[in-house]
Amino acid sequence: MLSTIVIIGGGQAGAQAIDTLRREGFSGRLVLIGDEPELPYQRPPLSKKYLSGEMAADRLLFRHRAFYDEHRVELRLGKKAIRLDPAARQVELADGEKIAYDRLLLCLGAASRRLTCPGAELLGVHYLRGLADVAPIQAGCKTAARVVIIGGGYIGLETAATCRKMGCDVTVLEMADRIMNRVVAPAVSRYFSGEHVAHGVNLICDTRVVRIEGTGRVERVVCADGSSHAADMVIVGVGAIATTELASAAGLACDNGIVVDEYCRSSDAAIFAAGDCTNHPSLRFGRRVRLESVDNAFEQAKTAALNLLDRQVTHDRVPWFWSDQFDNKLLIVGLSQDYDSQVLRGDPAARSFSVCYLKGRELLAVEAVNHSKDYMAARKLIAERALMNPEKLADGGIALKEAV
């Protein structure tokens, strides 16, 4: 009989798993371990409305404490899990407590990739991943006239937009030849570059940071071409790495994430994983992926919770992502790898357009800029492996769902 389920990780995945387990009738002991002291909270607003002060801290919470009390969830917040013993089915915490489990769910998330260049440890160099990271950045924005952001991906650009709205002088340094190089089409990069420049962001691509200088705290960022950028504060957004140390030390298979099957089960039959920390099979796209997205964490945690209860449900979703920058919303659905053609729908000058990725005539992915109708239609079409008519697809006057 299944009497105890332990969840390690208090983010989106951990919170959703708790909700699903109780909704599905699990009445046994349920323990949530989180190394942050806060109740599980949303992370996307940290670089946007929470950073700017438009959102209060209590609005970040998925659930208030009364929910966990009512559903008999034992909380171990601010306590780090330091060791797993799969043979004994036991978790050890940093304070010495040992918790036995029948089934274990790992929702370990991902950690910010750190800079390794000289000066990376100076005061005034920040990363934005968790709630505790926000306050020092907010304080810096009040006094820092000059903010340099290293990395032109989602986090870097969202933070740049927020800091600019807060009145800071913002420079973004990106190593690739265009912003969001790995995740969007050139047309989308050009559009967002224009938006940032129009709002006063100094955007510099094709540049590599080699060191950060300052006496005690950051004063400037130096690039490989010899250019120097004055900075009162530096924010680093150069990607994230799956948190796998706990799992790998316990002997679980890991490869750019905890390796799980379509049921979210790890190489140990009693241990499951969900969210940013997993390397999982995408049945729709026929390959293994690691996704950093709220939707994946939410959906994979639901599936994992059901399989903790032996329901044998496969995780098979078309992934989607979003980014808010100034008054623009970027919505991405599907995975664009392996495409052989792109089709532009609409006019970027009109501030509403989409880029469609095709393999042959099959729709693989859509990037929609301020175009929610194309995004909504794409979710269904991609899941159905729809074959598109390229001529109709290129006509923005024809609804996407009619371009099959």
N, C-alpha and C positions, 0 to 999 in steps of 0.2 A: 504493500500500500504506500502511496506517495504521501509522505507526511510533512516534509520540509523542502521548500524551494528557496534558494538564496540567489539574489541578483547583485552583481557587483557593477556599479556605475549608475549615477543619478542624473543622466541626461535624458534626452527625448526617448531613447530606446528603453531605458530602465523604467521611466514613468509609464510608458505605454504598456509595457509588459505587465506591470502591476495591475493596471486597469483591466487588461484583457483576462488575466488569470482569475481575478475576482468575478468579473462578469460571466466567465465561463464556468463558474461554480467551484473553483478550487477553494477549499475551506481550511486547508492545513496551515502550518506555520509559514509565514512569508517574511523574509528578511531582505532589506535593502541596505547595501553598503555603499557609501560615497565618500571620496576623499575630500570633497568640498563641504563646508559647514552648512551651506544653504540647502533648502528643499529643492527638488528637481525644478529646473527653470529653462526657459527658452534662450537659445543663444543668438539667433539671427538679429534681434534688436540691439545687441551689444555694440555693433558697429554703426548703428543708425539711430533710432529714436531714443534708446536708453543712453547712448553716449551723448547725444545732444541735450538730454534733460527733458525731452518731451514725454517720456514714459517713466512712470514711477516703478520702483523695484518690486512692489507687490504684484504688479501686473505681469511681471516676467514669469511668475510661478505657474506651473501646470495645474497644480492643486494646492490648496492650503492645508495646514497641518490637520485640521479636523477630518479631512478625507482619509488620511493615513490612519488616524486613530479609529475612525468608524469602520475601516476595512481591515483592522488588526494587522497593520504592517509594522514590523519592528524596524525602526530606523537606526542605522549606525552611520550618522553623518559626521564629517570631519575625521573619519577614521580610514586609514589606508590599509587595503588588503596587501599583505607582503608575501604570502606564500599559499600555494594550492597544493594539496596532497590528494591527487585523484584516487590513489589506492585506498586511503582512509575516508575519502569523500569529506574533506574538511578544508575550511578556509581559516587562515591565521591572519589576525589584524596586528597592526604595529604596536598596539597597547597590550598584546599578549593574548587577547581573547581568541578562542578557537570555536568556530561554528560548523557543526556538521550539516550536511545536506544530502538529500536524495537526488535532487537535480540542481544544477547550477547554470545560471545564465550570465555570460560575460558581455557587458555593454561598456567597454573600456574607452571607446571614443578614439580620438587622435590628439596628438600634441603638436604645437607649432614647431616647424623646422627652424632651428636656431642658426644665426649667423656665426661663422667661424673666423671672420677677418679680424685683424688687430683693432682694438677699440670697441668690440662688440659688447663688452661688459661694462662700459662706461655708464654712469648715471644719466638718465634721460633717454636711454634706449629701451623701447617697450615692445611687447607683443600683445595681441588682442585675441584671447581665446576663451577666457572665463570671466566671471563677474568681478573677481578681485583685480583683474587687469584694467578695468574701466576707470576706477577712481583716480589713479595717478595720471592717466591720459587726460581725463577731464580737468584735473588741476593744472596740467601742463598747457592745455588749450587756453586757460584763463590768463596765463602769463607768457606763453610762447608765441612770439610773433611769427616765428619761422619753423614750420614743421616739414621734415623730409620723410617721405614714405618710401620704403624700399620694397618694391614688388607691385606690379600692375595687374594683379589678379582680382578676384571678387573682393576679398577682405581689404586689400590695399586701396582699391578704387572706392568702395563704400565708405571706408574711413576717410579717404581724401575728400569725398563729397561732404561728409558730416563736418569735418574740421574746417572746410572752406565756409560752410554755412555758419559756423561758430565764429568766423572772422579771422581765422588764421591765414597766414601766407603759406601756401602748400606747394611743395614740389614732389612729384612722383618720379622715381628712378626705376626703369624696367630694363632688364637685361636683353629681352627678346626684341625683335624689330617692330613689334606692335603690342598693345595691351591685350590682356586675356588671350594671348597667342595660342595656348593649348586648348581652349574651350569654345571659341567662337570663330565664325567666318571673318575674313578681312573686312567685309562690308559692315559688320557689327562693330568690329574694333574701330574702324574709321568713324562711325557714328558716335560712339562713346568718347573717343578722343576729342572730337569736335565739341561735345557737350561739356567735357571737363575744361577744355581751353576757354570756351565761352564763359564759363563760370569763374575764370581766373586761376585755374590750376596750371602750374608749370609742369608740363608733361614731357619727360625725356626718355626716349627708347634707345635701344642699341648702346646701352651703357652698363658697365659692370663696376660695382662697388668693390674697392680693394682695402679700404680702411676707414675707420671713424676716428676723428681726432678731437682732443679736448683735454683740458687740465682738470681732472676730477670728474667732469661731466661733459657731455657731448657739446662740441662747438661747430664742427663741420664734417661733411661726408666727402670723401675723396674717391674719384672713379679712375678706372684704368687709363683713360685718355688724358689724365692730368687735371681734369676739371674738378673744382671744389665748390661745394654747396653749403652755405652757412645754415646751421640748424641749432635751434634751442631745444628741439625734441625730435627724436627719430622713432618711427613706428615701422616695425618689420612685418611684412606679410609675404613670405616666400614659400608658402605651402605648408602642409601638415604631414605627419608621419603616424601611421597606425600604432596605437599603444598595444604592444604584444608581449612586453617583458614578463608579466605575470604568467601568461599562458605558455610562452616558450620555456620558461624555467621549470614549468610543471610537465614538460614533455609533449605538449600539444603541437600538432603540425602548424607551422606559421610560414607564410611566404607573402610579403607585403600585406599583412593582415593575418588574422586567425583563419585558417582554412576550414570552411564548413561546407556541408552538402546542401542540396536544395531544401532540406528540412531544417536548416540552421544548426545542424549537429556537428560538433567538432570531431577530432579523431578519437576523443573519449566519449563513449556512448551516453554518459550521464551529464556531459557538459555541452551547452549550446552557446551561441554567440550571435549578436545582432548589432547593426549600426556601423559607424565609421571604421570600427576595428576589424571588420570581416573581409575576407577574400572569398567571395561566394559565386556560384554559377548563375549566369543570366540565361535562362532557358530561351528567352525571346531572341537574344543576340548570339547565342551559341558559344559563349566564352566566359571565362572567370573575370570578375571585376571587383574593384574596391571603390565604393561610392561614398563621397562625403556630402550627404544631403539629408535634410529633415525628413523628406518623404520616405527615403529608403530606411532611415532609422525607425520611423513610425510603422511602416508596413512590415519590415523584417522582424521587428519586435512582436507585432501581433502574431505573425506566423510562428516565431520561436515559442511564444507563450502557448499556443495551441499544441505544438509538438512536445513541449514539456509535459503536456497532459495526454500524450500518445494519440493525437488526432490525425497524424500523418498528412499534413497539409503542406503543399509545396509553395515556396516563395518564387513567384513568377510575375513580376511587375515591370512595366515600362517606366524607367526612372525619369524624374523631372527635377528641375532646379530653378531657382530664381535669384535675381539680384536687383535691388533698388538703388539707383544712383541719381541724385537730385530728384527731378520729378519723372524719371524714366523707370519703367519696369521691364526687365529682361526676363523672359520665360523660355526655358529650354526643356524640350521633351525628347526622349530617346537618346541613343548613342551614335555619334557620327562617324566613328572609325569604320574603315572599309568602304566608305562611299566612293563613287566614281564620278558624280556630278553634283553641282549645286545649282539651285534655281532661286533667284531673287523675286519675291512677291512684294509689289508696292514700291514706293519711292522713299528712301531715307530722308529726303528733304521735307517730306510731309510728316516726319516724326512718328510714323507708324508703318512697319514693314516686317517681313519675315524672310528667313533663308531656309530653304528646304534641302535636305541631303538625300540623294537617291543612290541606290545600288541597282543598276539596270533601271527598272521603273518602280522598284520597291521603295517606299518611304521609310527611311531609317531614323531621321531626326528633324526637328524644326527648332529654329531659334526665332522667337517672336519678340519684337521690340514694340512695346505699347500696342500690342495686337492680341488681345486675349481670345478673340474668336478663332484665329488660326491655331493658337495653343490648345484650346479645348478640342477642336476638331482633330488635331494631330494626335492627341492621346489615344483616341479610338482607332484612327487609321493605322497608326504604327503598331498597335497591339494586334490588329487584324491582318498585318502584313499587306496592306493595300498597295495595289499597283496603280501608279498615277499617270495621267496624261500630261507630259511636260509642257505642251503648248497652253493647255488650260491652266496648269499650275503657275505659269509665268504671268497670267492675267490676274492682277489683283482685284479686278472687278468680279471675278468668279469665286464664289465661296470655296474654301479649301475642300470641304466635304463633297463638293460637286466636281472636283478635278480628278476623280478616279478614272 
